[in-house]
Amino acid sequence: MQRIACTMIGGALFVVCCLVGLLLSDALSPGRLPPMLAFYAACGAGVSLILGLVMLERRDAPHGLAALEGR
């Protein structure tokens, strides 16, 4: 579960970094990236980041070997 959460957080940060780079390069030559596409990508990255953090903070589910042993 922790690996999935960290992957989601890392993916969200990667998308945000790519969007910042695209939007900065778009300032020099407008028209490369539609604004609504950037908006929806940022919303998706935000949702992925929040879900990843929620998954990391869950304390009621057993982790590690306790989950495998049924405790």
BELVENKA-V727321 format. One record per residue. PHI is phi in whole degrees, -180 to 180 (* if undefined). PSI is psi in radians with two decimals (NA if undefined). OMEGA is omega in degrees with one decimal (* if undefined). Layout:
BEGIN
((PHI/PSI/OMEGA) (PHI/PSI/OMEGA))
END
This chain:
BEGIN
((*/-0.69/-178.5) (-67/-0.65/178.9) (-65/-0.70/178.9) (-64/-0.76/-179.8) (-63/-0.77/179.7) (-67/-0.61/176.5) (-66/-0.71/178.1) (-64/-0.75/179.8) (-66/-0.78/178.5) (-63/-0.71/177.6) (-64/-0.70/178.8) (-65/-0.74/178.9) (-67/-0.61/177.0) (-65/-0.77/179.0) (-62/-0.74/179.5) (-64/-0.75/178.3) (-64/-0.72/177.3) (-64/-0.71/178.6) (-64/-0.71/178.5) (-63/-0.78/178.3) (-62/-0.76/179.1) (-65/-0.72/-178.7) (-71/-0.57/175.8) (-70/-0.69/177.7) (-72/-0.48/178.4) (-70/-0.40/178.1) (-67/-0.52/179.8) (-81/-0.63/178.1) (-138/1.59/-174.9) (-61/2.63/174.6) (109/-0.08/-179.0) (-74/-0.68/-173.9) (-125/2.06/177.1) (-64/2.40/-177.1) (-60/-0.63/-179.4) (-70/-0.58/176.1) (-65/-0.74/177.6) (-64/-0.69/179.6) (-63/-0.84/-178.9) (-67/-0.60/176.4) (-66/-0.70/177.8) (-66/-0.68/177.3) (-64/-0.75/178.0) (-64/-0.69/177.7) (-66/-0.66/178.1) (-65/-0.74/178.2) (-64/-0.75/178.8) (-63/-0.70/178.4) (-65/-0.79/-179.7) (-65/-0.76/178.5) (-64/-0.67/177.1) (-64/-0.73/178.4) (-67/-0.66/177.6) (-64/-0.72/178.9) (-63/-0.63/178.5) (-69/-0.55/-175.1) (-89/-0.10/179.5) (-65/2.20/-178.3) (-112/-0.20/-174.9) (-82/-0.32/-179.8) (-91/2.45/177.5) (-69/2.60/-178.4) (-120/2.80/171.7) (63/-2.40/-175.9) (-68/-0.49/178.9) (-63/-0.61/178.5) (-69/-0.64/-178.8) (-74/-0.56/-178.1) (-86/-0.16/177.7) (88/0.30/178.4) (-83/NA/*))
END
